Amino acid sequence: MATQDDPASSAAVPLLRAAVKGMCPRCSAPALFAGPVRFAPSCRPCGLDYEQFNVGDGPAAFLTLEYRNRAREGRIADKTGS
């Protein structure tokens, strides 16, 4: 069981918060994203080059899954008639 002295348990919340807010790993400025689904090329405040990190197809895969889930729930109209 994790305790307050355990570094893993104390780091989990700030890491999750940093990810959700799109914070720079170096300076913690909220500058990771250039748009809703586009990563910024670099951090404006500290200059960290984000392009050195390979994010792959993560954003595209997430949006595809979200679109399919909404379509299944009927929140997106099927215009094909099928």
mmCIF file of the N, C-alpha and C atoms, coordinates in Angstrom:
data_MODEL
# 
_entry.id   MODEL 
# 
loop_
_atom_site.group_PDB 
_atom_site.id 
_atom_site.type_symbol 
_atom_site.label_atom_id 
_atom_site.label_alt_id 
_atom_site.label_comp_id 
_atom_site.label_asym_id 
_atom_site.label_entity_id 
_atom_site.label_seq_id 
_atom_site.pdbx_PDB_ins_code 
_atom_site.Cartn_x 
_atom_site.Cartn_y 
_atom_site.Cartn_z 
_atom_site.occupancy 
_atom_site.B_iso_or_equiv 
_atom_site.pdbx_formal_charge 
_atom_site.auth_seq_id 
_atom_site.auth_comp_id 
_atom_site.auth_asym_id 
_atom_site.auth_atom_id 
_atom_site.pdbx_PDB_model_num 
ATOM 1   N N  . MET A 1 1  ? 0.838   -1.180 0.000   1.00 0.00 ? 1  MET A N  1 
ATOM 2   C CA . MET A 1 1  ? 0.000   0.000  0.000   1.00 0.00 ? 1  MET A CA 1 
ATOM 3   C C  . MET A 1 1  ? 0.882   1.242  0.000   1.00 0.00 ? 1  MET A C  1 
ATOM 4   N N  . ALA A 1 2  ? 0.522   2.213  -0.811  1.00 0.00 ? 2  ALA A N  1 
ATOM 5   C CA . ALA A 1 2  ? 1.312   3.438  -0.911  1.00 0.00 ? 2  ALA A CA 1 
ATOM 6   C C  . ALA A 1 2  ? 1.070   4.332  0.292   1.00 0.00 ? 2  ALA A C  1 
ATOM 7   N N  . THR A 1 3  ? 2.131   4.960  0.730   1.00 0.00 ? 3  THR A N  1 
ATOM 8   C CA . THR A 1 3  ? 2.036   5.897  1.842   1.00 0.00 ? 3  THR A CA 1 
ATOM 9   C C  . THR A 1 3  ? 2.389   7.289  1.351   1.00 0.00 ? 3  THR A C  1 
ATOM 10  N N  . GLN A 1 4  ? 2.250   8.272  2.233   1.00 0.00 ? 4  GLN A N  1 
ATOM 11  C CA . GLN A 1 4  ? 2.599   9.634  1.854   1.00 0.00 ? 4  GLN A CA 1 
ATOM 12  C C  . GLN A 1 4  ? 4.093   9.785  1.630   1.00 0.00 ? 4  GLN A C  1 
ATOM 13  N N  . ASP A 1 5  ? 4.894   8.900  2.249   1.00 0.00 ? 5  ASP A N  1 
ATOM 14  C CA . ASP A 1 5  ? 6.335   8.970  2.078   1.00 0.00 ? 5  ASP A CA 1 
ATOM 15  C C  . ASP A 1 5  ? 6.797   8.331  0.773   1.00 0.00 ? 5  ASP A C  1 
ATOM 16  N N  . ASP A 1 6  ? 5.916   7.583  0.131   1.00 0.00 ? 6  ASP A N  1 
ATOM 17  C CA . ASP A 1 6  ? 6.248   6.897  -1.115  1.00 0.00 ? 6  ASP A CA 1 
ATOM 18  C C  . ASP A 1 6  ? 6.300   7.917  -2.258  1.00 0.00 ? 6  ASP A C  1 
ATOM 19  N N  . PRO A 1 7  ? 7.450   8.081  -2.932  1.00 0.00 ? 7  PRO A N  1 
ATOM 20  C CA . PRO A 1 7  ? 7.540   9.079  -3.999  1.00 0.00 ? 7  PRO A CA 1 
ATOM 21  C C  . PRO A 1 7  ? 6.589   8.812  -5.154  1.00 0.00 ? 7  PRO A C  1 
ATOM 22  N N  . ALA A 1 8  ? 6.286   7.550  -5.432  1.00 0.00 ? 8  ALA A N  1 
ATOM 23  C CA . ALA A 1 8  ? 5.391   7.233  -6.543  1.00 0.00 ? 8  ALA A CA 1 
ATOM 24  C C  . ALA A 1 8  ? 3.986   7.747  -6.273  1.00 0.00 ? 8  ALA A C  1 
ATOM 25  N N  . SER A 1 9  ? 3.512   7.607  -5.043  1.00 0.00 ? 9  SER A N  1 
ATOM 26  C CA . SER A 1 9  ? 2.157   8.057  -4.748  1.00 0.00 ? 9  SER A CA 1 
ATOM 27  C C  . SER A 1 9  ? 2.068   9.573  -4.709  1.00 0.00 ? 9  SER A C  1 
ATOM 28  N N  . SER A 1 10 ? 3.111   10.244 -4.266  1.00 0.00 ? 10 SER A N  1 
ATOM 29  C CA . SER A 1 10 ? 3.066   11.705 -4.203  1.00 0.00 ? 10 SER A CA 1 
ATOM 30  C C  . SER A 1 10 ? 3.263   12.328 -5.580  1.00 0.00 ? 10 SER A C  1 
ATOM 31  N N  . ALA A 1 11 ? 3.913   11.637 -6.505  1.00 0.00 ? 11 ALA A N  1 
ATOM 32  C CA . ALA A 1 11 ? 4.159   12.183 -7.840  1.00 0.00 ? 11 ALA A CA 1 
ATOM 33  C C  . ALA A 1 11 ? 3.002   11.928 -8.797  1.00 0.00 ? 11 ALA A C  1 
ATOM 34  N N  . ALA A 1 12 ? 2.102   10.991 -8.477  1.00 0.00 ? 12 ALA A N  1 
ATOM 35  C CA . ALA A 1 12 ? 1.035   10.625 -9.396  1.00 0.00 ? 12 ALA A CA 1 
ATOM 36  C C  . ALA A 1 12 ? 0.078   11.785 -9.658  1.00 0.00 ? 12 ALA A C  1 
ATOM 37  N N  . VAL A 1 13 ? -0.335  12.475 -8.632  1.00 0.00 ? 13 VAL A N  1 
ATOM 38  C CA . VAL A 1 13 ? -1.290  13.566 -8.822  1.00 0.00 ? 13 VAL A CA 1 
ATOM 39  C C  . VAL A 1 13 ? -0.667  14.721 -9.606  1.00 0.00 ? 13 VAL A C  1 
ATOM 40  N N  . PRO A 1 14 ? 0.526   15.214 -9.250  1.00 0.00 ? 14 PRO A N  1 
ATOM 41  C CA . PRO A 1 14 ? 1.105   16.291 -10.056 1.00 0.00 ? 14 PRO A CA 1 
ATOM 42  C C  . PRO A 1 14 ? 1.361   15.877 -11.509 1.00 0.00 ? 14 PRO A C  1 
ATOM 43  N N  . LEU A 1 15 ? 1.744   14.632 -11.748 1.00 0.00 ? 15 LEU A N  1 
ATOM 44  C CA . LEU A 1 15 ? 1.986   14.172 -13.109 1.00 0.00 ? 15 LEU A CA 1 
ATOM 45  C C  . LEU A 1 15 ? 0.689   14.180 -13.913 1.00 0.00 ? 15 LEU A C  1 
ATOM 46  N N  . LEU A 1 16 ? -0.385  13.687 -13.320 1.00 0.00 ? 16 LEU A N  1 
ATOM 47  C CA . LEU A 1 16 ? -1.677  13.683 -13.989 1.00 0.00 ? 16 LEU A CA 1 
ATOM 48  C C  . LEU A 1 16 ? -2.148  15.113 -14.245 1.00 0.00 ? 16 LEU A C  1 
ATOM 49  N N  . ARG A 1 17 ? -1.998  15.973 -13.268 1.00 0.00 ? 17 ARG A N  1 
ATOM 50  C CA . ARG A 1 17 ? -2.397  17.375 -13.418 1.00 0.00 ? 17 ARG A CA 1 
ATOM 51  C C  . ARG A 1 17 ? -1.586  18.040 -14.540 1.00 0.00 ? 17 ARG A C  1 
ATOM 52  N N  . ALA A 1 18 ? -0.294  17.757 -14.574 1.00 0.00 ? 18 ALA A N  1 
ATOM 53  C CA . ALA A 1 18 ? 0.565   18.332 -15.612 1.00 0.00 ? 18 ALA A CA 1 
ATOM 54  C C  . ALA A 1 18 ? 0.147   17.844 -16.997 1.00 0.00 ? 18 ALA A C  1 
ATOM 55  N N  . ALA A 1 19 ? -0.212  16.578 -17.105 1.00 0.00 ? 19 ALA A N  1 
ATOM 56  C CA . ALA A 1 19 ? -0.629  16.026 -18.393 1.00 0.00 ? 19 ALA A CA 1 
ATOM 57  C C  . ALA A 1 19 ? -1.941  16.644 -18.861 1.00 0.00 ? 19 ALA A C  1 
ATOM 58  N N  . VAL A 1 20 ? -2.902  16.757 -17.962 1.00 0.00 ? 20 VAL A N  1 
ATOM 59  C CA . VAL A 1 20 ? -4.205  17.306 -18.325 1.00 0.00 ? 20 VAL A CA 1 
ATOM 60  C C  . VAL A 1 20 ? -4.099  18.781 -18.710 1.00 0.00 ? 20 VAL A C  1 
ATOM 61  N N  . LYS A 1 21 ? -3.269  19.516 -18.000 1.00 0.00 ? 21 LYS A N  1 
ATOM 62  C CA . LYS A 1 21 ? -3.122  20.948 -18.281 1.00 0.00 ? 21 LYS A CA 1 
ATOM 63  C C  . LYS A 1 21 ? -2.146  21.233 -19.416 1.00 0.00 ? 21 LYS A C  1 
ATOM 64  N N  . GLY A 1 22 ? -1.452  20.207 -19.921 1.00 0.00 ? 22 GLY A N  1 
ATOM 65  C CA . GLY A 1 22 ? -0.505  20.400 -21.016 1.00 0.00 ? 22 GLY A CA 1 
ATOM 66  C C  . GLY A 1 22 ? 0.701   21.220 -20.605 1.00 0.00 ? 22 GLY A C  1 
ATOM 67  N N  . MET A 1 23 ? 1.270   20.873 -19.461 1.00 0.00 ? 23 MET A N  1 
ATOM 68  C CA . MET A 1 23 ? 2.389   21.641 -18.925 1.00 0.00 ? 23 MET A CA 1 
ATOM 69  C C  . MET A 1 23 ? 3.721   21.145 -19.471 1.00 0.00 ? 23 MET A C  1 
ATOM 70  N N  . CYS A 1 24 ? 4.618   22.065 -19.711 1.00 0.00 ? 24 CYS A N  1 
ATOM 71  C CA . CYS A 1 24 ? 5.959   21.756 -20.193 1.00 0.00 ? 24 CYS A CA 1 
ATOM 72  C C  . CYS A 1 24 ? 6.702   20.928 -19.146 1.00 0.00 ? 24 CYS A C  1 
ATOM 73  N N  . PRO A 1 25 ? 7.383   19.848 -19.557 1.00 0.00 ? 25 PRO A N  1 
ATOM 74  C CA . PRO A 1 25 ? 8.116   19.031 -18.586 1.00 0.00 ? 25 PRO A CA 1 
ATOM 75  C C  . PRO A 1 25 ? 9.304   19.751 -17.957 1.00 0.00 ? 25 PRO A C  1 
ATOM 76  N N  . ARG A 1 26 ? 9.822   20.779 -18.609 1.00 0.00 ? 26 ARG A N  1 
ATOM 77  C CA . ARG A 1 26 ? 10.975  21.492 -18.064 1.00 0.00 ? 26 ARG A CA 1 
ATOM 78  C C  . ARG A 1 26 ? 10.567  22.639 -17.132 1.00 0.00 ? 26 ARG A C  1 
ATOM 79  N N  . CYS A 1 27 ? 9.663   23.517 -17.579 1.00 0.00 ? 27 CYS A N  1 
ATOM 80  C CA . CYS A 1 27 ? 9.369   24.733 -16.800 1.00 0.00 ? 27 CYS A CA 1 
ATOM 81  C C  . CYS A 1 27 ? 7.957   24.776 -16.220 1.00 0.00 ? 27 CYS A C  1 
ATOM 82  N N  . SER A 1 28 ? 7.129   23.787 -16.528 1.00 0.00 ? 28 SER A N  1 
ATOM 83  C CA . SER A 1 28 ? 5.749   23.678 -16.031 1.00 0.00 ? 28 SER A CA 1 
ATOM 84  C C  . SER A 1 28 ? 4.810   24.753 -16.560 1.00 0.00 ? 28 SER A C  1 
ATOM 85  N N  . ALA A 1 29 ? 5.203   25.465 -17.591 1.00 0.00 ? 29 ALA A N  1 
ATOM 86  C CA . ALA A 1 29 ? 4.292   26.429 -18.220 1.00 0.00 ? 29 ALA A CA 1 
ATOM 87  C C  . ALA A 1 29 ? 3.259   25.654 -19.034 1.00 0.00 ? 29 ALA A C  1 
ATOM 88  N N  . PRO A 1 30 ? 2.017   26.110 -19.077 1.00 0.00 ? 30 PRO A N  1 
ATOM 89  C CA . PRO A 1 30 ? 0.994   25.405 -19.864 1.00 0.00 ? 30 PRO A CA 1 
ATOM 90  C C  . PRO A 1 30 ? 1.154   25.691 -21.360 1.00 0.00 ? 30 PRO A C  1 
ATOM 91  N N  . ALA A 1 31 ? 2.222   25.155 -21.957 1.00 0.00 ? 31 ALA A N  1 
ATOM 92  C CA . ALA A 1 31 ? 2.555   25.486 -23.347 1.00 0.00 ? 31 ALA A CA 1 
ATOM 93  C C  . ALA A 1 31 ? 2.772   24.256 -24.218 1.00 0.00 ? 31 ALA A C  1 
ATOM 94  N N  . LEU A 1 32 ? 2.236   23.099 -23.827 1.00 0.00 ? 32 LEU A N  1 
ATOM 95  C CA . LEU A 1 32 ? 2.481   21.870 -24.578 1.00 0.00 ? 32 LEU A CA 1 
ATOM 96  C C  . LEU A 1 32 ? 1.658   21.792 -25.860 1.00 0.00 ? 32 LEU A C  1 
ATOM 97  N N  . PHE A 1 33 ? 0.480   22.413 -25.864 1.00 0.00 ? 33 PHE A N  1 
ATOM 98  C CA . PHE A 1 33 ? -0.412  22.307 -27.016 1.00 0.00 ? 33 PHE A CA 1 
ATOM 99  C C  . PHE A 1 33 ? -0.517  23.625 -27.771 1.00 0.00 ? 33 PHE A C  1 
ATOM 100 N N  . ALA A 1 34 ? -0.589  23.515 -29.104 1.00 0.00 ? 34 ALA A N  1 
ATOM 101 C CA . ALA A 1 34 ? -0.791  24.682 -29.956 1.00 0.00 ? 34 ALA A CA 1 
ATOM 102 C C  . ALA A 1 34 ? -2.250  24.791 -30.376 1.00 0.00 ? 34 ALA A C  1 
ATOM 103 N N  . GLY A 1 35 ? -3.035  23.784 -30.085 1.00 0.00 ? 35 GLY A N  1 
ATOM 104 C CA . GLY A 1 35 ? -4.452  23.753 -30.420 1.00 0.00 ? 35 GLY A CA 1 
ATOM 105 C C  . GLY A 1 35 ? -5.093  22.593 -29.689 1.00 0.00 ? 35 GLY A C  1 
ATOM 106 N N  . PRO A 1 36 ? -6.366  22.327 -29.943 1.00 0.00 ? 36 PRO A N  1 
ATOM 107 C CA . PRO A 1 36 ? -7.054  21.252 -29.224 1.00 0.00 ? 36 PRO A CA 1 
ATOM 108 C C  . PRO A 1 36 ? -6.416  19.870 -29.403 1.00 0.00 ? 36 PRO A C  1 
ATOM 109 N N  . VAL A 1 37 ? -5.872  19.590 -30.592 1.00 0.00 ? 37 VAL A N  1 
ATOM 110 C CA . VAL A 1 37 ? -5.264  18.279 -30.844 1.00 0.00 ? 37 VAL A CA 1 
ATOM 111 C C  . VAL A 1 37 ? -3.891  18.386 -31.492 1.00 0.00 ? 37 VAL A C  1 
ATOM 112 N N  . ARG A 1 38 ? -3.261  19.533 -31.382 1.00 0.00 ? 38 ARG A N  1 
ATOM 113 C CA . ARG A 1 38 ? -1.954  19.732 -32.010 1.00 0.00 ? 38 ARG A CA 1 
ATOM 114 C C  . ARG A 1 38 ? -0.928  20.138 -30.964 1.00 0.00 ? 38 ARG A C  1 
ATOM 115 N N  . PHE A 1 39 ? 0.205   19.445 -30.986 1.00 0.00 ? 39 PHE A N  1 
ATOM 116 C CA . PHE A 1 39 ? 1.286   19.779 -30.073 1.00 0.00 ? 39 PHE A CA 1 
ATOM 117 C C  . PHE A 1 39 ? 2.045   20.991 -30.594 1.00 0.00 ? 39 PHE A C  1 
ATOM 118 N N  . ALA A 1 40 ? 2.512   21.821 -29.686 1.00 0.00 ? 40 ALA A N  1 
ATOM 119 C CA . ALA A 1 40 ? 3.352   22.964 -30.061 1.00 0.00 ? 40 ALA A CA 1 
ATOM 120 C C  . ALA A 1 40 ? 4.729   22.439 -30.466 1.00 0.00 ? 40 ALA A C  1 
ATOM 121 N N  . PRO A 1 41 ? 5.427   23.115 -31.365 1.00 0.00 ? 41 PRO A N  1 
ATOM 122 C CA . PRO A 1 41 ? 6.764   22.658 -31.752 1.00 0.00 ? 41 PRO A CA 1 
ATOM 123 C C  . PRO A 1 41 ? 7.790   22.837 -30.640 1.00 0.00 ? 41 PRO A C  1 
ATOM 124 N N  . SER A 1 42 ? 7.573   23.834 -29.782 1.00 0.00 ? 42 SER A N  1 
ATOM 125 C CA . SER A 1 42 ? 8.490   24.074 -28.664 1.00 0.00 ? 42 SER A CA 1 
ATOM 126 C C  . SER A 1 42 ? 7.766   24.865 -27.582 1.00 0.00 ? 42 SER A C  1 
ATOM 127 N N  . CYS A 1 43 ? 8.356   24.901 -26.410 1.00 0.00 ? 43 CYS A N  1 
ATOM 128 C CA . CYS A 1 43 ? 7.797   25.664 -25.296 1.00 0.00 ? 43 CYS A CA 1 
ATOM 129 C C  . CYS A 1 43 ? 8.158   27.135 -25.494 1.00 0.00 ? 43 CYS A C  1 
ATOM 130 N N  . ARG A 1 44 ? 7.160   27.991 -25.511 1.00 0.00 ? 44 ARG A N  1 
ATOM 131 C CA . ARG A 1 44 ? 7.425   29.424 -25.699 1.00 0.00 ? 44 ARG A CA 1 
ATOM 132 C C  . ARG A 1 44 ? 8.242   30.016 -24.548 1.00 0.00 ? 44 ARG A C  1 
ATOM 133 N N  . PRO A 1 45 ? 7.935   29.740 -23.279 1.00 0.00 ? 45 PRO A N  1 
ATOM 134 C CA . PRO A 1 45 ? 8.715   30.357 -22.196 1.00 0.00 ? 45 PRO A CA 1 
ATOM 135 C C  . PRO A 1 45 ? 10.163  29.878 -22.082 1.00 0.00 ? 45 PRO A C  1 
ATOM 136 N N  . CYS A 1 46 ? 10.393  28.555 -22.152 1.00 0.00 ? 46 CYS A N  1 
ATOM 137 C CA . CYS A 1 46 ? 11.758  28.069 -21.898 1.00 0.00 ? 46 CYS A CA 1 
ATOM 138 C C  . CYS A 1 46 ? 12.489  27.583 -23.139 1.00 0.00 ? 46 CYS A C  1 
ATOM 139 N N  . GLY A 1 47 ? 11.779  27.402 -24.263 1.00 0.00 ? 47 GLY A N  1 
ATOM 140 C CA . GLY A 1 47 ? 12.423  27.007 -25.506 1.00 0.00 ? 47 GLY A CA 1 
ATOM 141 C C  . GLY A 1 47 ? 12.671  25.516 -25.686 1.00 0.00 ? 47 GLY A C  1 
ATOM 142 N N  . LEU A 1 48 ? 12.139  24.657 -24.806 1.00 0.00 ? 48 LEU A N  1 
ATOM 143 C CA . LEU A 1 48 ? 12.319  23.210 -24.953 1.00 0.00 ? 48 LEU A CA 1 
ATOM 144 C C  . LEU A 1 48 ? 11.723  22.753 -26.278 1.00 0.00 ? 48 LEU A C  1 
ATOM 145 N N  . ASP A 1 49 ? 12.503  22.042 -27.081 1.00 0.00 ? 49 ASP A N  1 
ATOM 146 C CA . ASP A 1 49 ? 12.071  21.560 -28.391 1.00 0.00 ? 49 ASP A CA 1 
ATOM 147 C C  . ASP A 1 49 ? 11.256  20.288 -28.209 1.00 0.00 ? 49 ASP A C  1 
ATOM 148 N N  . TYR A 1 50 ? 9.922   20.381 -28.393 1.00 0.00 ? 50 TYR A N  1 
ATOM 149 C CA . TYR A 1 50 ? 9.046   19.213 -28.252 1.00 0.00 ? 50 TYR A CA 1 
ATOM 150 C C  . TYR A 1 50 ? 9.169   18.262 -29.434 1.00 0.00 ? 50 TYR A C  1 
ATOM 151 N N  . GLU A 1 51 ? 9.657   18.733 -30.560 1.00 0.00 ? 51 GLU A N  1 
ATOM 152 C CA . GLU A 1 51 ? 9.737   17.893 -31.749 1.00 0.00 ? 51 GLU A CA 1 
ATOM 153 C C  . GLU A 1 51 ? 10.740  16.757 -31.596 1.00 0.00 ? 51 GLU A C  1 
ATOM 154 N N  . GLN A 1 52 ? 11.593  16.817 -30.579 1.00 0.00 ? 52 GLN A N  1 
ATOM 155 C CA . GLN A 1 52 ? 12.527  15.717 -30.336 1.00 0.00 ? 52 GLN A CA 1 
ATOM 156 C C  . GLN A 1 52 ? 11.819  14.507 -29.717 1.00 0.00 ? 52 GLN A C  1 
ATOM 157 N N  . PHE A 1 53 ? 10.597  14.707 -29.216 1.00 0.00 ? 53 PHE A N  1 
ATOM 158 C CA . PHE A 1 53 ? 9.824   13.623 -28.618 1.00 0.00 ? 53 PHE A CA 1 
ATOM 159 C C  . PHE A 1 53 ? 8.821   13.118 -29.644 1.00 0.00 ? 53 PHE A C  1 
ATOM 160 N N  . ASN A 1 54 ? 8.799   11.818 -29.889 1.00 0.00 ? 54 ASN A N  1 
ATOM 161 C CA . ASN A 1 54 ? 7.889   11.235 -30.861 1.00 0.00 ? 54 ASN A CA 1 
ATOM 162 C C  . ASN A 1 54 ? 6.554   10.940 -30.188 1.00 0.00 ? 54 ASN A C  1 
ATOM 163 N N  . VAL A 1 55 ? 5.513   11.680 -30.549 1.00 0.00 ? 55 VAL A N  1 
ATOM 164 C CA . VAL A 1 55 ? 4.195   11.443 -29.964 1.00 0.00 ? 55 VAL A CA 1 
ATOM 165 C C  . VAL A 1 55 ? 3.386   10.452 -30.791 1.00 0.00 ? 55 VAL A C  1 
ATOM 166 N N  . GLY A 1 56 ? 3.853   10.111 -31.967 1.00 0.00 ? 56 GLY A N  1 
ATOM 167 C CA . GLY A 1 56 ? 3.175   9.121  -32.792 1.00 0.00 ? 56 GLY A CA 1 
ATOM 168 C C  . GLY A 1 56 ? 1.784   9.565  -33.207 1.00 0.00 ? 56 GLY A C  1 
ATOM 169 N N  . ASP A 1 57 ? 0.883   8.603  -33.285 1.00 0.00 ? 57 ASP A N  1 
ATOM 170 C CA . ASP A 1 57 ? -0.483  8.870  -33.721 1.00 0.00 ? 57 ASP A CA 1 
ATOM 171 C C  . ASP A 1 57 ? -1.446  8.970  -32.549 1.00 0.00 ? 57 ASP A C  1 
ATOM 172 N N  . GLY A 1 58 ? -0.958  9.255  -31.376 1.00 0.00 ? 58 GLY A N  1 
ATOM 173 C CA . GLY A 1 58 ? -1.801  9.321  -30.184 1.00 0.00 ? 58 GLY A CA 1 
ATOM 174 C C  . GLY A 1 58 ? -3.009  10.216 -30.325 1.00 0.00 ? 58 GLY A C  1 
ATOM 175 N N  . PRO A 1 59 ? -2.848  11.482 -30.721 1.00 0.00 ? 59 PRO A N  1 
ATOM 176 C CA . PRO A 1 59 ? -4.018  12.351 -30.844 1.00 0.00 ? 59 PRO A CA 1 
ATOM 177 C C  . PRO A 1 59 ? -5.017  11.861 -31.887 1.00 0.00 ? 59 PRO A C  1 
ATOM 178 N N  . ALA A 1 60 ? -4.544  11.374 -33.020 1.00 0.00 ? 60 ALA A N  1 
ATOM 179 C CA . ALA A 1 60 ? -5.453  10.892 -34.063 1.00 0.00 ? 60 ALA A CA 1 
ATOM 180 C C  . ALA A 1 60 ? -6.214  9.659  -33.595 1.00 0.00 ? 60 ALA A C  1 
ATOM 181 N N  . ALA A 1 61 ? -5.540  8.745  -32.923 1.00 0.00 ? 61 ALA A N  1 
ATOM 182 C CA . ALA A 1 61 ? -6.205  7.541  -32.419 1.00 0.00 ? 61 ALA A CA 1 
ATOM 183 C C  . ALA A 1 61 ? -7.258  7.904  -31.377 1.00 0.00 ? 61 ALA A C  1 
ATOM 184 N N  . PHE A 1 62 ? -6.932  8.826  -30.497 1.00 0.00 ? 62 PHE A N  1 
ATOM 185 C CA . PHE A 1 62 ? -7.889  9.245  -29.471 1.00 0.00 ? 62 PHE A CA 1 
ATOM 186 C C  . PHE A 1 62 ? -9.137  9.848  -30.105 1.00 0.00 ? 62 PHE A C  1 
ATOM 187 N N  . LEU A 1 63 ? -8.959  10.733 -31.074 1.00 0.00 ? 63 LEU A N  1 
ATOM 188 C CA . LEU A 1 63 ? -10.112 11.362 -31.716 1.00 0.00 ? 63 LEU A CA 1 
ATOM 189 C C  . LEU A 1 63 ? -10.956 10.353 -32.483 1.00 0.00 ? 63 LEU A C  1 
ATOM 190 N N  . THR A 1 64 ? -10.319 9.383  -33.122 1.00 0.00 ? 64 THR A N  1 
ATOM 191 C CA . THR A 1 64 ? -11.060 8.347  -33.837 1.00 0.00 ? 64 THR A CA 1 
ATOM 192 C C  . THR A 1 64 ? -11.912 7.533  -32.876 1.00 0.00 ? 64 THR A C  1 
ATOM 193 N N  . LEU A 1 65 ? -11.334 7.126  -31.756 1.00 0.00 ? 65 LEU A N  1 
ATOM 194 C CA . LEU A 1 65 ? -12.092 6.357  -30.768 1.00 0.00 ? 65 LEU A CA 1 
ATOM 195 C C  . LEU A 1 65 ? -13.229 7.181  -30.177 1.00 0.00 ? 65 LEU A C  1 
ATOM 196 N N  . GLU A 1 66 ? -12.978 8.434  -29.888 1.00 0.00 ? 66 GLU A N  1 
ATOM 197 C CA . GLU A 1 66 ? -14.025 9.299  -29.334 1.00 0.00 ? 66 GLU A CA 1 
ATOM 198 C C  . GLU A 1 66 ? -15.160 9.486  -30.336 1.00 0.00 ? 66 GLU A C  1 
ATOM 199 N N  . TYR A 1 67 ? -14.837 9.675  -31.601 1.00 0.00 ? 67 TYR A N  1 
ATOM 200 C CA . TYR A 1 67 ? -15.858 9.824  -32.639 1.00 0.00 ? 67 TYR A CA 1 
ATOM 201 C C  . TYR A 1 67 ? -16.711 8.567  -32.735 1.00 0.00 ? 67 TYR A C  1 
ATOM 202 N N  . ARG A 1 68 ? -16.065 7.406  -32.730 1.00 0.00 ? 68 ARG A N  1 
ATOM 203 C CA . ARG A 1 68 ? -16.806 6.141  -32.821 1.00 0.00 ? 68 ARG A CA 1 
ATOM 204 C C  . ARG A 1 68 ? -17.702 5.936  -31.609 1.00 0.00 ? 68 ARG A C  1 
ATOM 205 N N  . ASN A 1 69 ? -17.208 6.274  -30.429 1.00 0.00 ? 69 ASN A N  1 
ATOM 206 C CA . ASN A 1 69 ? -18.032 6.128  -29.226 1.00 0.00 ? 69 ASN A CA 1 
ATOM 207 C C  . ASN A 1 69 ? -19.259 7.028  -29.293 1.00 0.00 ? 69 ASN A C  1 
ATOM 208 N N  . ARG A 1 70 ? -19.080 8.246  -29.728 1.00 0.00 ? 70 ARG A N  1 
ATOM 209 C CA . ARG A 1 70 ? -20.219 9.164  -29.826 1.00 0.00 ? 70 ARG A CA 1 
ATOM 210 C C  . ARG A 1 70 ? -21.202 8.710  -30.902 1.00 0.00 ? 70 ARG A C  1 
ATOM 211 N N  . ALA A 1 71 ? -20.696 8.170  -31.991 1.00 0.00 ? 71 ALA A N  1 
ATOM 212 C CA . ALA A 1 71 ? -21.574 7.673  -33.046 1.00 0.00 ? 71 ALA A CA 1 
ATOM 213 C C  . ALA A 1 71 ? -22.402 6.497  -32.538 1.00 0.00 ? 71 ALA A C  1 
ATOM 214 N N  . ARG A 1 72 ? -21.786 5.618  -31.771 1.00 0.00 ? 72 ARG A N  1 
ATOM 215 C CA . ARG A 1 72 ? -22.518 4.472  -31.216 1.00 0.00 ? 72 ARG A CA 1 
ATOM 216 C C  . ARG A 1 72 ? -23.590 4.914  -30.233 1.00 0.00 ? 72 ARG A C  1 
ATOM 217 N N  . GLU A 1 73 ? -23.322 5.980  -29.516 1.00 0.00 ? 73 GLU A N  1 
ATOM 218 C CA . GLU A 1 73 ? -24.286 6.478  -28.537 1.00 0.00 ? 73 GLU A CA 1 
ATOM 219 C C  . GLU A 1 73 ? -25.371 7.321  -29.198 1.00 0.00 ? 73 GLU A C  1 
ATOM 220 N N  . GLY A 1 74 ? -25.264 7.566  -30.480 1.00 0.00 ? 74 GLY A N  1 
ATOM 221 C CA . GLY A 1 74 ? -26.265 8.328  -31.198 1.00 0.00 ? 74 GLY A CA 1 
ATOM 222 C C  . GLY A 1 74 ? -26.096 9.829  -31.097 1.00 0.00 ? 74 GLY A C  1 
ATOM 223 N N  . ARG A 1 75 ? -24.970 10.282 -30.600 1.00 0.00 ? 75 ARG A N  1 
ATOM 224 C CA . ARG A 1 75 ? -24.745 11.726 -30.484 1.00 0.00 ? 75 ARG A CA 1 
ATOM 225 C C  . ARG A 1 75 ? -24.227 12.325 -31.785 1.00 0.00 ? 75 ARG A C  1 
ATOM 226 N N  . ILE A 1 76 ? -23.890 11.478 -32.747 1.00 0.00 ? 76 ILE A N  1 
ATOM 227 C CA . ILE A 1 76 ? -23.474 11.939 -34.068 1.00 0.00 ? 76 ILE A CA 1 
ATOM 228 C C  . ILE A 1 76 ? -24.424 11.291 -35.067 1.00 0.00 ? 76 ILE A C  1 
ATOM 229 N N  . ALA A 1 77 ? -25.073 12.095 -35.884 1.00 0.00 ? 77 ALA A N  1 
ATOM 230 C CA . ALA A 1 77 ? -26.065 11.573 -36.823 1.00 0.00 ? 77 ALA A CA 1 
ATOM 231 C C  . ALA A 1 77 ? -25.389 10.791 -37.935 1.00 0.00 ? 77 ALA A C  1 
ATOM 232 N N  . ASP A 1 78 ? -26.010 9.672  -38.301 1.00 0.00 ? 78 ASP A N  1 
ATOM 233 C CA . ASP A 1 78 ? -25.522 8.864  -39.413 1.00 0.00 ? 78 ASP A CA 1 
ATOM 234 C C  . ASP A 1 78 ? -26.184 9.375  -40.686 1.00 0.00 ? 78 ASP A C  1 
ATOM 235 N N  . LYS A 1 79 ? -25.437 10.035 -41.544 1.00 0.00 ? 79 LYS A N  1 
ATOM 236 C CA . LYS A 1 79 ? -25.997 10.647 -42.750 1.00 0.00 ? 79 LYS A CA 1 
ATOM 237 C C  . LYS A 1 79 ? -26.037 9.681  -43.929 1.00 0.00 ? 79 LYS A C  1 
ATOM 238 N N  . THR A 1 80 ? -25.556 8.450  -43.745 1.00 0.00 ? 80 THR A N  1 
ATOM 239 C CA . THR A 1 80 ? -25.557 7.498  -44.854 1.00 0.00 ? 80 THR A CA 1 
ATOM 240 C C  . THR A 1 80 ? -26.889 6.791  -44.976 1.00 0.00 ? 80 THR A C  1 
ATOM 241 N N  . GLY A 1 81 ? -27.706 6.840  -43.943 1.00 0.00 ? 81 GLY A N  1 
ATOM 242 C CA . GLY A 1 81 ? -29.005 6.193  -43.992 1.00 0.00 ? 81 GLY A CA 1 
ATOM 243 C C  . GLY A 1 81 ? -28.975 4.727  -43.641 1.00 0.00 ? 81 GLY A C  1 
ATOM 244 N N  . SER A 1 82 ? -27.841 4.189  -43.252 1.00 0.00 ? 82 SER A N  1 
ATOM 245 C CA . SER A 1 82 ? -27.775 2.766  -42.913 1.00 0.00 ? 82 SER A CA 1 
ATOM 246 C C  . SER A 1 82 ? -27.814 2.544  -41.433 1.00 0.00 ? 82 SER A C  1 
# 
